[in-house]
């Protein structure tokens, strides 16, 4: 099923919290900007430019033990 319009908001629900919903509203401009950022990152990866950025997400990264200079 194709979605033909932008949702009014995107939400995450944290059911154990007093206020479980965390929501954000996005405009078409926000989505266009995000798409441009993703395209730039994709082009960099395709060219082999993939600079390491050590963070808490490293524990789940598939590249950590393969080619990441932060982990040798």
MARLUMMAR-255153 format. One record per atom (N, C-alpha, C): residue number from 0; residue in three letters; atom name; x, y, z. Coordinates in steps of 0.2 Angstrom, whole numbers. Example, Ala and Ser with C-alpha at 12.3 -4.5 7.8 and 13.67 -1.06 7.14 Angstrom:
2
<site 0, "ALA", "N", <66, -28, 39>>
<site 0, "ALA", "CA", <62, -22, 39>>
<site 0, "ALA", "C", <66, -16, 39>>
<site 1, "SER", "N", <64, -11, 35>>
<site 1, "SER", "CA", <68, -5, 36>>
<site 1, "SER", "C", <64, 0, 39>>
END
This chain:
72
<site 0, "UNK", "N", <4, -6, 0>>
<site 0, "UNK", "CA", <0, 0, 0>>
<site 0, "UNK", "C", <4, 6, 0>>
<site 1, "UNK", "N", <3, 11, -5>>
<site 1, "UNK", "CA", <7, 17, -5>>
<site 1, "UNK", "C", <4, 22, -1>>
<site 2, "UNK", "N", <9, 25, 3>>
<site 2, "UNK", "CA", <7, 31, 7>>
<site 2, "UNK", "C", <8, 37, 3>>
<site 3, "UNK", "N", <3, 41, 2>>
<site 3, "UNK", "CA", <3, 47, -2>>
<site 3, "UNK", "C", <3, 54, 1>>
<site 4, "UNK", "N", <4, 53, 8>>
<site 4, "UNK", "CA", <4, 60, 11>>
<site 4, "UNK", "C", <9, 59, 18>>
<site 5, "UNK", "N", <11, 64, 20>>
<site 5, "UNK", "CA", <16, 64, 26>>
<site 5, "UNK", "C", <11, 64, 32>>
<site 6, "UNK", "N", <13, 59, 37>>
<site 6, "UNK", "CA", <9, 59, 43>>
<site 6, "UNK", "C", <9, 65, 47>>
<site 7, "UNK", "N", <4, 66, 51>>
<site 7, "UNK", "CA", <5, 73, 55>>
<site 7, "UNK", "C", <10, 72, 60>>
<site 8, "UNK", "N", <12, 66, 63>>
<site 8, "UNK", "CA", <17, 66, 68>>
<site 8, "UNK", "C", <20, 59, 68>>
<site 9, "UNK", "N", <26, 58, 70>>
<site 9, "UNK", "CA", <29, 51, 71>>
<site 9, "UNK", "C", <29, 50, 79>>
<site 10, "UNK", "N", <28, 45, 81>>
<site 10, "UNK", "CA", <28, 44, 89>>
<site 10, "UNK", "C", <31, 37, 91>>
<site 11, "UNK", "N", <35, 38, 96>>
<site 11, "UNK", "CA", <37, 32, 100>>
<site 11, "UNK", "C", <33, 31, 106>>
<site 12, "UNK", "N", <32, 25, 108>>
<site 12, "UNK", "CA", <28, 24, 115>>
<site 12, "UNK", "C", <32, 21, 119>>
<site 13, "UNK", "N", <33, 24, 125>>
<site 13, "UNK", "CA", <37, 20, 131>>
<site 13, "UNK", "C", <32, 19, 136>>
<site 14, "UNK", "N", <30, 13, 136>>
<site 14, "UNK", "CA", <24, 11, 140>>
<site 14, "UNK", "C", <25, 11, 147>>
<site 15, "UNK", "N", <31, 11, 150>>
<site 15, "UNK", "CA", <32, 11, 157>>
<site 15, "UNK", "C", <33, 18, 160>>
<site 16, "UNK", "N", <32, 23, 156>>
<site 16, "UNK", "CA", <33, 30, 158>>
<site 16, "UNK", "C", <26, 33, 159>>
<site 17, "UNK", "N", <26, 38, 163>>
<site 17, "UNK", "CA", <20, 41, 165>>
<site 17, "UNK", "C", <17, 45, 159>>
<site 18, "UNK", "N", <21, 48, 155>>
<site 18, "UNK", "CA", <19, 51, 148>>
<site 18, "UNK", "C", <23, 47, 143>>
<site 19, "UNK", "N", <19, 41, 141>>
<site 19, "UNK", "CA", <22, 37, 136>>
<site 19, "UNK", "C", <24, 39, 129>>
<site 20, "UNK", "N", <21, 44, 127>>
<site 20, "UNK", "CA", <22, 46, 120>>
<site 20, "UNK", "C", <27, 51, 119>>
<site 21, "UNK", "N", <32, 50, 114>>
<site 21, "UNK", "CA", <36, 55, 112>>
<site 21, "UNK", "C", <35, 56, 105>>
<site 22, "UNK", "N", <33, 62, 103>>
<site 22, "UNK", "CA", <31, 63, 96>>
<site 22, "UNK", "C", <35, 69, 93>>
<site 23, "UNK", "N", <36, 68, 86>>
<site 23, "UNK", "CA", <39, 74, 82>>
<site 23, "UNK", "C", <35, 75, 76>>
<site 24, "UNK", "N", <34, 81, 74>>
<site 24, "UNK", "CA", <31, 83, 68>>
<site 24, "UNK", "C", <36, 85, 63>>
<site 25, "UNK", "N", <35, 82, 57>>
<site 25, "UNK", "CA", <40, 83, 51>>
<site 25, "UNK", "C", <37, 87, 45>>
<site 26, "UNK", "N", <40, 92, 42>>
<site 26, "UNK", "CA", <38, 95, 37>>
<site 26, "UNK", "C", <41, 92, 30>>
<site 27, "UNK", "N", <38, 93, 25>>
<site 27, "UNK", "CA", <41, 91, 18>>
<site 27, "UNK", "C", <49, 93, 18>>
<site 28, "UNK", "N", <50, 99, 20>>
<site 28, "UNK", "CA", <57, 102, 20>>
<site 28, "UNK", "C", <61, 98, 25>>
<site 29, "UNK", "N", <59, 96, 30>>
<site 29, "UNK", "CA", <63, 91, 35>>
<site 29, "UNK", "C", <65, 85, 31>>
<site 30, "UNK", "N", <60, 82, 28>>
<site 30, "UNK", "CA", <61, 76, 25>>
<site 30, "UNK", "C", <65, 76, 19>>
<site 31, "UNK", "N", <65, 82, 15>>
<site 31, "UNK", "CA", <69, 83, 9>>
<site 31, "UNK", "C", <77, 84, 12>>
<site 32, "UNK", "N", <77, 87, 17>>
<site 32, "UNK", "CA", <84, 88, 20>>
<site 32, "UNK", "C", <87, 82, 23>>
<site 33, "UNK", "N", <83, 78, 26>>
<site 33, "UNK", "CA", <85, 71, 28>>
<site 33, "UNK", "C", <87, 67, 22>>
<site 34, "UNK", "N", <83, 67, 17>>
<site 34, "UNK", "CA", <85, 63, 11>>
<site 34, "UNK", "C", <92, 65, 8>>
<site 35, "UNK", "N", <93, 72, 8>>
<site 35, "UNK", "CA", <99, 74, 5>>
<site 35, "UNK", "C", <105, 72, 10>>
<site 36, "UNK", "N", <104, 72, 16>>
<site 36, "UNK", "CA", <109, 70, 21>>
<site 36, "UNK", "C", <111, 62, 19>>
<site 37, "UNK", "N", <106, 58, 19>>
<site 37, "UNK", "CA", <107, 51, 17>>
<site 37, "UNK", "C", <110, 50, 11>>
<site 38, "UNK", "N", <108, 54, 5>>
<site 38, "UNK", "CA", <111, 53, -1>>
<site 38, "UNK", "C", <119, 55, -1>>
<site 39, "UNK", "N", <121, 60, 3>>
<site 39, "UNK", "CA", <128, 62, 4>>
<site 39, "UNK", "C", <132, 56, 8>>
<site 40, "UNK", "N", <129, 54, 13>>
<site 40, "UNK", "CA", <132, 48, 16>>
<site 40, "UNK", "C", <133, 42, 12>>
<site 41, "UNK", "N", <128, 40, 8>>
<site 41, "UNK", "CA", <128, 35, 4>>
<site 41, "UNK", "C", <133, 36, -2>>
<site 42, "UNK", "N", <134, 42, -4>>
<site 42, "UNK", "CA", <139, 43, -9>>
<site 42, "UNK", "C", <146, 42, -6>>
<site 43, "UNK", "N", <147, 44, 0>>
<site 43, "UNK", "CA", <153, 44, 3>>
<site 43, "UNK", "C", <155, 36, 4>>
<site 44, "UNK", "N", <150, 32, 7>>
<site 44, "UNK", "CA", <151, 25, 8>>
<site 44, "UNK", "C", <153, 22, 1>>
<site 45, "UNK", "N", <150, 24, -4>>
<site 45, "UNK", "CA", <151, 21, -11>>
<site 45, "UNK", "C", <158, 22, -13>>
<site 46, "UNK", "N", <161, 28, -11>>
<site 46, "UNK", "CA", <168, 30, -13>>
<site 46, "UNK", "C", <173, 27, -8>>
<site 47, "UNK", "N", <171, 24, -3>>
<site 47, "UNK", "CA", <175, 21, 2>>
<site 47, "UNK", "C", <177, 26, 8>>
<site 48, "UNK", "N", <174, 32, 8>>
<site 48, "UNK", "CA", <174, 37, 13>>
<site 48, "UNK", "C", <169, 35, 19>>
<site 49, "UNK", "N", <172, 32, 24>>
<site 49, "UNK", "CA", <167, 30, 29>>
<site 49, "UNK", "C", <171, 31, 36>>
<site 50, "UNK", "N", <171, 37, 38>>
<site 50, "UNK", "CA", <175, 39, 44>>
<site 50, "UNK", "C", <171, 36, 50>>
<site 51, "UNK", "N", <176, 34, 55>>
<site 51, "UNK", "CA", <173, 31, 61>>
<site 51, "UNK", "C", <171, 36, 65>>
<site 52, "UNK", "N", <165, 35, 69>>
<site 52, "UNK", "CA", <162, 39, 74>>
<site 52, "UNK", "C", <161, 35, 80>>
<site 53, "UNK", "N", <165, 35, 85>>
<site 53, "UNK", "CA", <164, 30, 90>>
<site 53, "UNK", "C", <158, 33, 95>>
<site 54, "UNK", "N", <154, 28, 96>>
<site 54, "UNK", "CA", <148, 30, 100>>
<site 54, "UNK", "C", <146, 24, 104>>
<site 55, "UNK", "N", <140, 25, 108>>
<site 55, "UNK", "CA", <137, 19, 111>>
<site 55, "UNK", "C", <134, 14, 106>>
<site 56, "UNK", "N", <133, 16, 100>>
<site 56, "UNK", "CA", <130, 11, 95>>
<site 56, "UNK", "C", <136, 6, 92>>
<site 57, "UNK", "N", <142, 7, 94>>
<site 57, "UNK", "CA", <147, 3, 92>>
<site 57, "UNK", "C", <146, -4, 93>>
<site 58, "UNK", "N", <143, -5, 99>>
<site 58, "UNK", "CA", <142, -12, 101>>
<site 58, "UNK", "C", <138, -16, 96>>
<site 59, "UNK", "N", <134, -13, 93>>
<site 59, "UNK", "CA", <129, -16, 88>>
<site 59, "UNK", "C", <131, -15, 81>>
<site 60, "UNK", "N", <137, -12, 79>>
<site 60, "UNK", "CA", <139, -11, 73>>
<site 60, "UNK", "C", <142, -17, 69>>
<site 61, "UNK", "N", <140, -19, 63>>
<site 61, "UNK", "CA", <142, -24, 59>>
<site 61, "UNK", "C", <150, -23, 57>>
<site 62, "UNK", "N", <152, -17, 57>>
<site 62, "UNK", "CA", <158, -15, 54>>
<site 62, "UNK", "C", <164, -15, 59>>
<site 63, "UNK", "N", <162, -15, 66>>
<site 63, "UNK", "CA", <166, -15, 71>>
<site 63, "UNK", "C", <172, -19, 71>>
<site 64, "UNK", "N", <171, -26, 70>>
<site 64, "UNK", "CA", <177, -30, 69>>
<site 64, "UNK", "C", <179, -31, 62>>
<site 65, "UNK", "N", <176, -29, 57>>
<site 65, "UNK", "CA", <178, -30, 50>>
<site 65, "UNK", "C", <183, -25, 48>>
<site 66, "UNK", "N", <182, -18, 49>>
<site 66, "UNK", "CA", <186, -13, 46>>
<site 66, "UNK", "C", <186, -7, 50>>
<site 67, "UNK", "N", <183, -6, 56>>
<site 67, "UNK", "CA", <183, 0, 59>>
<site 67, "UNK", "C", <190, 2, 62>>
<site 68, "UNK", "N", <193, 8, 60>>
<site 68, "UNK", "CA", <199, 10, 63>>
<site 68, "UNK", "C", <199, 11, 71>>
<site 69, "UNK", "N", <193, 12, 73>>
<site 69, "UNK", "CA", <193, 13, 81>>
<site 69, "UNK", "C", <194, 7, 84>>
<site 70, "UNK", "N", <193, 1, 81>>
<site 70, "UNK", "CA", <193, -5, 85>>
<site 70, "UNK", "C", <199, -10, 82>>
<site 71, "UNK", "N", <202, -8, 76>>
<site 71, "UNK", "CA", <208, -11, 73>>
<site 71, "UNK", "C", <206, -18, 71>>
END
